[in-house]
């Protein structure tokens, strides 16, 4: 059985869209009984509902940040989020005690995030599940992974699901639509209402298509200009690491949805050569240019309070690499990271993916 897919017997019992959690329960319980799995499944559904019900932005990004933190090697859920997860488990298993069960709490939180994202819309307008997916993709994509094989498979499943969910929405939102066939006004004006409705539909379609065209034109003009708005100079005149980050930030300002591979390629074509650095090393390398790069984000609490989702933007805004770990970023990584984080922040503010 492929553990990433549904089993037929569980489709009827738990709903056609639900993940088979049994293989992942074994991450923290070596020989679970059917009753144990059923109780954890009930708890996970309850956790998923908690994750997306208070659907204001700060809460949803905080959940994503906490889940990402818990998915790191040696990481664990923040205390408040751990309490919420433990409460859901205790509802079905009154004897459950959270102390000493960090791995179980983290696993259930990740499974709950998968459940929330799987049941979300992909219509192009941000919903609660989209915030989770965007935040988790941004946060998990810079991690090095876990040494625990089963846990790493779950982490990778959540990362892939989050990324694919967002990219499908971004691609769908950029699809140009055909206008509806024109409604001809009757001689006695009896269908005037339908004509007006038809015209409104045509205008809306043309406006949506024009927005997609404008995004492409803006990005293409920028890609050939060689000029950085955020630095106020040519990329060629900036220090290599500063230029790499500026490329991602400048491109992000011209995108209206999450980036696709084509957008990433346009950024990477100008990335200069330079050594790979950890975020701690990067602070010293950027020097005075750090505050210039981070000026747009200094007062943004969504960035500074969610350092797992926005590790690079937080560093640019605050000068702190706290919690960033020892991962080294190549020049291409820095440009891609800046693009992903900056667009993630922008689309969250604009409520579109």
CORFEN-V669658 format. One record per residue. N is the residue number from 1. RES is the residue in three letters. PSI is psi in degrees with one decimal (none if undefined). D_LAST is the distance of its C-alpha to the last C-alpha in Angstrom with 2 decimals. Layout:
BEGIN
n: {N/N}
res: {RES/RES}
psi: {PSI/PSI}
d_last: {D_LAST/D_LAST}
END
This chain:
BEGIN
n: {1/2/3/4/5/6/7/8/9/10/11/12/13/14/15/16/17/18/19/20/21/22/23/24/25/26/27/28/29/30/31/32/33/34/35/36/37/38/39/40/41/42/43/44/45/46/47/48/49/50/51/52/53/54/55/56/57/58/59/60/61/62/63/64/65/66/67/68/69/70/71/72/73/74/75/76/77/78/79/80/81/82/83/84/85/86/87/88/89/90/91/92/93/94/95/96/97/98/99/100/101/102/103/104/105/106/107/108/109/110/111/112/113/114/115/116/117/118/119/120/121/122/123/124/125/126/127/128/129/130/131/132/133/134/135/136/137/138/139/140/141/142/143/144/145/146/147/148/149/150/151/152/153/154/155/156/157/158/159/160/161/162/163/164/165/166/167/168/169/170/171/172/173/174/175/176/177/178/179/180/181/182/183/184/185/186/187/188/189/190/191/192/193/194/195/196/197/198/199/200/201/202/203/204/205/206/207/208/209/210/211/212/213/214/215/216/217/218/219/220/221/222/223/224/225/226/227/228/229/230/231/232/233/234/235/236/237/238/239/240/241/242/243/244/245/246/247/248/249/250/251/252/253/254/255/256/257/258/259/260/261/262/263/264/265/266/267/268/269/270/271/272/273/274/275/276/277/278/279/280/281/282/283/284/285/286/287/288/289/290/291/292/293/294/295/296/297/298/299/300/301/302/303/304/305/306/307/308/309/310/311/312/313/314/315/316/317/318/319/320/321/322/323/324/325/326/327/328/329/330/331/332/333/334/335/336/337/338/339/340/341/342/343/344/345/346/347/348/349/350/351/352/353}
res: {UNK/UNK/UNK/UNK/UNK/UNK/UNK/UNK/UNK/UNK/UNK/UNK/UNK/UNK/UNK/UNK/UNK/UNK/UNK/UNK/UNK/UNK/UNK/UNK/UNK/UNK/UNK/UNK/UNK/UNK/UNK/UNK/UNK/UNK/UNK/UNK/UNK/UNK/UNK/UNK/UNK/UNK/UNK/UNK/UNK/UNK/UNK/UNK/UNK/UNK/UNK/UNK/UNK/UNK/UNK/UNK/UNK/UNK/UNK/UNK/UNK/UNK/UNK/UNK/UNK/UNK/UNK/UNK/UNK/UNK/UNK/UNK/UNK/UNK/UNK/UNK/UNK/UNK/UNK/UNK/UNK/UNK/UNK/UNK/UNK/UNK/UNK/UNK/UNK/UNK/UNK/UNK/UNK/UNK/UNK/UNK/UNK/UNK/UNK/UNK/UNK/UNK/UNK/UNK/UNK/UNK/UNK/UNK/UNK/UNK/UNK/UNK/UNK/UNK/UNK/UNK/UNK/UNK/UNK/UNK/UNK/UNK/UNK/UNK/UNK/UNK/UNK/UNK/UNK/UNK/UNK/UNK/UNK/UNK/UNK/UNK/UNK/UNK/UNK/UNK/UNK/UNK/UNK/UNK/UNK/UNK/UNK/UNK/UNK/UNK/UNK/UNK/UNK/UNK/UNK/UNK/UNK/UNK/UNK/UNK/UNK/UNK/UNK/UNK/UNK/UNK/UNK/UNK/UNK/UNK/UNK/UNK/UNK/UNK/UNK/UNK/UNK/UNK/UNK/UNK/UNK/UNK/UNK/UNK/UNK/UNK/UNK/UNK/UNK/UNK/UNK/UNK/UNK/UNK/UNK/UNK/UNK/UNK/UNK/UNK/UNK/UNK/UNK/UNK/UNK/UNK/UNK/UNK/UNK/UNK/UNK/UNK/UNK/UNK/UNK/UNK/UNK/UNK/UNK/UNK/UNK/UNK/UNK/UNK/UNK/UNK/UNK/UNK/UNK/UNK/UNK/UNK/UNK/UNK/UNK/UNK/UNK/UNK/UNK/UNK/UNK/UNK/UNK/UNK/UNK/UNK/UNK/UNK/UNK/UNK/UNK/UNK/UNK/UNK/UNK/UNK/UNK/UNK/UNK/UNK/UNK/UNK/UNK/UNK/UNK/UNK/UNK/UNK/UNK/UNK/UNK/UNK/UNK/UNK/UNK/UNK/UNK/UNK/UNK/UNK/UNK/UNK/UNK/UNK/UNK/UNK/UNK/UNK/UNK/UNK/UNK/UNK/UNK/UNK/UNK/UNK/UNK/UNK/UNK/UNK/UNK/UNK/UNK/UNK/UNK/UNK/UNK/UNK/UNK/UNK/UNK/UNK/UNK/UNK/UNK/UNK/UNK/UNK/UNK/UNK/UNK/UNK/UNK/UNK/UNK/UNK/UNK/UNK/UNK/UNK/UNK/UNK/UNK/UNK/UNK/UNK/UNK/UNK/UNK/UNK/UNK/UNK/UNK/UNK/UNK/UNK/UNK/UNK/UNK/UNK/UNK/UNK/UNK}
psi: {133.9/117.3/-10.4/-5.7/166.0/149.8/145.4/-38.8/-27.5/-17.8/-42.2/-33.2/-40.3/0.6/141.8/-22.1/3.0/144.5/142.5/109.2/-12.0/-46.8/-29.5/-25.6/-30.8/-9.2/-38.6/-9.6/105.9/-39.8/72.2/144.5/166.5/-40.0/-41.0/-45.6/-43.7/-41.8/-41.0/-33.4/-42.5/-42.0/-40.9/-40.3/-38.8/-40.4/-42.9/-40.8/-39.2/-40.3/-37.0/-6.2/-49.2/83.8/42.8/154.1/-48.9/-41.2/-48.1/-40.1/-32.9/-40.3/-48.0/-44.1/-41.8/-39.9/-40.9/-43.8/-41.3/-22.0/-7.5/154.4/119.6/3.4/168.3/162.4/145.8/150.9/-45.1/-43.5/-37.0/-38.1/-39.6/-44.2/-44.2/-37.6/-38.3/-38.7/-41.1/-24.4/-34.6/-19.1/83.6/-23.3/-3.3/135.1/127.8/-33.8/128.2/4.0/38.9/-39.5/-39.7/-42.7/-44.4/-43.3/-46.1/-36.6/-40.6/-40.4/-36.8/-38.3/-40.6/-45.6/-43.9/-41.2/-40.3/-31.6/5.6/166.5/153.8/37.6/-7.2/-13.7/132.1/129.7/176.4/-43.6/-29.8/-38.7/-43.8/-47.3/-45.0/-47.4/-41.8/-40.8/-48.3/-42.2/-43.3/-22.1/-15.0/1.9/156.2/-11.4/169.9/148.1/-14.6/112.8/-50.3/-41.7/-37.6/-37.8/-38.8/-43.8/-44.2/-38.0/-44.4/-41.4/-47.9/-42.5/-44.9/-47.9/-47.6/-37.8/-47.4/-42.4/-36.3/-41.3/-40.7/-40.6/-42.6/-41.3/-22.3/-5.3/127.7/141.1/151.7/142.6/152.1/155.5/137.6/140.2/121.5/133.1/128.9/154.2/-33.0/9.9/18.7/-21.8/26.6/-40.7/-42.3/-36.3/-45.9/-43.0/-40.9/-44.8/-39.8/-42.1/-42.4/-45.4/-44.3/-42.5/-45.1/-38.1/-41.7/-43.1/-38.6/-34.9/-39.2/-42.9/-43.3/-40.2/-46.8/-44.4/-46.2/-43.6/-39.3/-41.8/-42.4/-41.6/-24.9/-6.3/-36.0/11.1/135.8/120.0/-41.2/-29.1/-23.3/32.9/172.9/144.6/-36.1/-21.4/-4.8/159.5/146.0/-49.9/-34.5/-43.0/-41.1/-45.4/-41.9/-36.3/-46.7/-42.0/-43.0/-41.5/-39.1/-36.0/-14.1/-1.5/143.0/-8.5/176.8/149.4/143.8/176.9/-36.3/-42.2/-40.9/-41.4/-38.6/-33.8/-46.4/-19.6/-20.2/-0.1/126.2/171.8/150.7/165.0/154.0/140.3/150.1/165.5/-31.9/-43.8/-32.9/-35.3/-46.5/-38.1/-39.0/-34.1/-134.9/-19.5/-16.4/-47.2/-30.7/-42.9/-32.4/6.5/-36.6/-16.4/0.7/-36.1/9.2/102.9/-24.9/-32.2/-52.1/-18.6/-5.5/70.2/-17.9/-35.9/-37.6/59.0/-40.4/-45.1/-36.9/-41.4/-43.8/-36.9/-39.0/-17.6/5.9/133.5/24.6/129.8/5.1/-17.3/-166.0/14.5/133.3/137.1/126.3/174.2/-42.1/-38.1/-43.5/-43.3/-44.8/-39.6/-44.6/-41.6/-50.9/-48.2/-41.5/-40.5/-39.1/-47.2/-44.6/-45.2/-28.8/-41.6/-35.2/-8.2/29.6/147.2/none}
d_last: {33.67/30.25/28.96/25.30/26.00/27.34/31.08/32.60/34.73/31.88/29.83/32.37/32.89/29.43/27.18/25.90/22.45/23.89/24.42/28.07/28.51/32.19/31.83/29.74/32.16/34.70/32.94/34.70/37.32/39.39/41.02/39.11/40.78/39.18/39.40/37.68/34.70/34.51/34.60/31.86/29.69/30.33/29.53/26.21/25.13/26.25/24.36/21.07/21.72/22.45/19.29/17.02/19.63/19.75/16.15/16.21/13.96/16.91/18.14/15.08/14.61/18.38/18.42/16.07/18.31/21.38/20.53/19.89/23.19/24.98/23.97/25.73/29.31/31.46/28.63/28.59/26.61/27.05/29.98/28.24/25.69/28.59/30.58/28.04/27.91/31.70/32.25/30.48/32.61/35.72/35.25/36.04/38.18/40.23/41.95/38.78/38.99/35.97/38.17/38.36/35.50/32.62/31.75/31.64/29.45/26.94/27.03/26.59/23.65/21.87/22.87/21.62/18.13/18.26/19.52/16.82/13.96/16.09/16.54/13.00/11.21/9.04/8.95/5.51/6.24/6.12/9.51/11.87/11.61/7.90/9.13/11.94/10.33/8.34/11.67/13.90/12.63/13.10/16.38/17.96/17.41/20.13/22.60/25.77/26.06/28.71/32.34/32.42/31.92/30.78/28.45/26.95/26.31/24.43/22.42/21.60/20.69/18.20/16.73/16.55/15.13/12.27/11.53/12.07/10.02/6.75/8.28/9.41/6.34/5.41/9.14/9.59/7.65/9.90/12.93/15.60/17.52/21.27/22.85/25.10/28.82/30.62/32.75/36.21/37.83/41.00/44.28/44.71/41.14/40.82/37.26/36.02/33.35/31.89/32.05/30.14/27.46/27.29/27.04/24.22/22.27/23.15/22.13/18.67/18.19/19.65/17.54/14.24/15.89/17.16/13.85/12.98/16.58/16.48/13.70/15.95/19.07/18.09/17.14/20.31/22.55/21.42/21.99/25.56/26.50/27.00/26.49/24.51/23.48/23.07/26.55/28.26/29.93/29.76/28.11/31.47/33.21/31.12/31.89/30.18/28.00/27.08/26.19/24.00/21.86/21.88/20.63/17.36/17.05/18.01/15.68/12.65/13.85/13.74/10.20/7.76/4.78/5.48/9.17/11.26/14.99/16.15/14.45/15.92/19.21/19.48/19.27/21.72/24.28/25.50/25.55/29.19/31.34/31.89/32.61/30.25/30.10/29.13/27.19/30.56/32.19/29.38/30.16/33.66/32.72/30.34/33.06/32.76/29.69/27.62/27.67/26.74/23.64/22.72/23.70/20.26/19.67/23.24/22.83/19.38/20.33/16.89/17.68/21.41/21.41/18.96/20.69/19.73/15.98/16.84/20.30/20.41/19.01/21.39/24.19/23.62/23.51/26.38/28.33/28.21/27.41/28.32/27.15/25.82/28.47/30.29/27.69/28.38/25.73/26.70/25.97/23.27/21.85/21.80/20.04/17.36/17.13/16.87/14.08/11.98/12.94/12.67/9.15/8.31/10.48/9.32/5.69/7.61/10.21/8.56/6.99/3.82/0.00}
END
